[in-house]
Amino acid sequence: MNEPFVGRGAELAELRRQFELAMAGQGRVVVLEGPAGGGKTALIRRCLPGWAGHAETVLLSGDETELALAGGLLGQLVEHSGEAASAELAALLAGGHADPLSAGSAMLTLLRARAGATPLVVAVDDAQWGDDLSLRALSFAARRLAADPVLCVV
């Protein structure tokens, strides 16, 4: 992160502040908004390597071609998790009966398990292309992480 990142000093400082609060056990959710091509992905990719030395980082990515794939983002989270931690969420997705409440509860359990040993950063890039089930489950889980060392950047 030694190269200059022009015009994003305030955003980088705020993300750093949110990261520090999350690492201190104050779960945080940050929503990056802006027009397509405005640098949101670049901002996320700028921060993740620096955070990786202090927390486990997971990058999930929405895709327009998978918009109708229920649980697409959740499936990515399962792929990035150990079998034991993700078993409940994986079973829900495999059974095809996941709803936002059950998926959100399983996601909450998974995020808390992963953040138990090492703080956790979950970044969701291109969330506008995330499926409804995954986004609603993420919303459910993120609202309940107030006392966990987890930063969600969407």
N, C-alpha and C positions, 0 to 999 in steps of 0.2 A: 504494500500500500504506500510505497514511497513516491510513485508517480503522481503528479497533480491530477485532481479530478475537478475540472473547471466548473464553477457555478453550482456546486452541490455541497459547499461547506456547511451550511445550516442543516441540510438534510442528513449529512453524515454525522454531525454532532448530535442531532436528535436521535438518530438510530443508535449511536454509541450510548447515549443516556438511557434509552429504553432497554438496551442490552444489559447495561450495568444494573438497572433496577430488577430486571428478570433474574439475573444471576444471583442477586441478593435475596431471592425468594418471593419476589413480587411479580407473578405472572403477568405478561404484557401481550397485547395484540396491537400491531401497527398495520394500518391500511395505507398502501401507497396508491395514490390516485393521480391520473394525468392522461393526456391524450396518447394514442398509439404512437410509438416512436419517440416518446418523451424521455426515455432513459430509465424507466423503472427497473427493467431487467439489469441494466448496467449497474444501477445502484445496489441491487441485491447481490449481484456477482462481485461487486467491490467489497462488500462487507463480509460475506461468508468466509473467505480465507482467514481473515483476522479473528473472527469469532471461533473458528475451528480449533484454535489453540487453547480455548477456555471452555468450550462446550461441544457437545455432539451436534452436528448440523445435518439437516435433511432438506433437500431441495425437491419439491414436487412441482409438476408443471401441467397446467391445463392445456388441452389441445382441441381445436375446433372440430376435428374429425372424430373426437371421442366425447363430444358434448352429451350425446344420448346414452353413453355407457355408464349405467348406474354404478356408483362406487369406484369410478376410474381413479380419482385422486387417492381414495382410501386404499385401493389396491397397490398404488405406488408406495404408500406408507408401509403396508404389510411387507412388500418386497425389500424395504430398507430396514426391517426389524428382524430380530431373532424369532425363531419359531415359537418359543414359549410365550414371549411377550405379546405376540400378535395372533395367537391361536383363536381367541374369541372373535376378533374382528375378521380374521380369515374365514372362519366357519360361517359367520353371518353372510359374508359376501358370496361364498361358495354355494350356500343354500338358496340364494336368490330371494330371501325374505327380509332383507334388511330394510328398516325404516329409519328416518332421521334420529329418533329417540334411541333405538337399540344400537345403531351404528355410532351415534355420538357418545353413548355410554361406554361402548367397547373402545372407542378411540380415546376417551378420557382415561380409561384404565391403562391403555397402551402408552399414552404420553406420560402419565405419572410413573409408570414402571421404568420407562426409559430415562426420565429425568431424576429418578431416585438415586442413581450412582453418579451421574454427571449432568450438569445443566444441559438443556436442550433448546435448539433453535430449529423451528420448522418454517421454511419459506415456501410459499405457494406462488409460483410465477404464472402469469397469464391466467389468473383466477377467473377472469371473465369467460374463459372456456372450460371452467370446471363444471362437473355435473352437479345437479341439484342435490342429490343425496349426500355427496361428499361435502359440499359447501355448508349444507344445513347441519351435518354431523360435526364439522369443524367449528361452526358457530356455537353449537351446544357445548362441545368440549372446552373451547377457549374461554367461554364465560365462567367456567368453573375452575380455572387454573390460577385464580388470584393469589394463592399462597404457595405456588409451585415455581421452581426455577425454569420456566419455559417462556420463550419469546416466539410468538407467531407473527410472521411478516407476510402479509397478503397483498 
